[in-house]
């Protein structure tokens, strides 16, 4: 668990490694002159599944994006109810500004 947040996603299944473990993996990888350093032991498997079925991976990304958008709409509606129209207008300006700078 990180802070007070319940573990979700792969962190709850595969576990979170400490900064010290990441540092040790990086140092070992540099010493071995490896191009790709994967500190968490299961990440190589994730990469293999991703490259083996790229369409499935893209579908999962779309599903994740949709769930994030859904959550953002829920949070936005809650904040609008609490803070009123000002929150909605501020959010629209922020979202609009981020879209114009990201090239979307």
N, C-alpha and C positions, 0 to 999 in steps of 0.2 A: 504494500500500500504506500502511496506517495501522499504525505500530508494526511488530510482527513478524507480524501477521495477514495471511494471503493475502487478496487482494481477492476478494469474493464479490458476487453480485447485480449490481444496476445500477451500482454503483461501479466494478466491473471492466470494464463495457462502456462506460459514459459518462464515467468519470473523476471524480475528486474535485477540487473547486475549492478554492482557498485561502481562508482567512478574509479576506484582503485583497480577493480578487475578490468575495466576498459583500458586504463592506462597500461596495465601489465600486458594485455593483448596487443596493444599498439607497439609497445617497446619490443615485444617478441617478434611481431610482424616486421618491424623495421630492421631488427637484427638479422632476420631471415631473408630480407630484401624481397618480401612478398608485395605484389602490386595491390592486391585486394585484401584488406584486413577486416575481418568480421569478428568483433569482440564477443558477440553472443553466440553460443554454440548452435542454435537452431536457425540462424539467419541464412546459412548456406542452403538449408532445405527450403526455406521460403523462396530464395532466389531460383533454385532449381524448378520448383513448382511454377513460379512466375514465367520463366522462360520456356517451360515445357508446354504451357497452355496460356498464351498471352491474352487471348480473347476472354478466358475465364477471369484472369487477373484484372483486365480492364472492366469487366462487369462488376467485380467486387469493388473496384474504385468508384464506379458510378453509384453503386448501392451505398457506399460509405458517404459519398458526397451528398446524396439525397437525404441520408439520415442526419448529416450535419445541417443541411438546409432546413430540414423539418425542425430540428432542435432550435436553430436560430430563430425560426418563426415563432416557436413556442415561447422562447425567452423574450423575444421582442414584444409579443402580445402581453406578456406578464409585466414587463417594464413599462409599456405604454399604459396599462391599467393603473400602475402605481404612480408613474410620473407624468402621465398625460401626453398630450399631443407633442409637446416639446421633445420628448424622447424619440418619437417616430420621425420627426423632421430632422433631428440631429443624426439619427441612424441613416436616414436616406442620404444626407449630405456625406457622411463617412463612407457609405457603400459606394455612392457615386464617385467620390474622389478616389477610392482605391481602384475602382474599375477603370477610370480614365488614366491612372498612372500605370496600371498593369497591361494596358493595351487591349483589354477585353471590350 
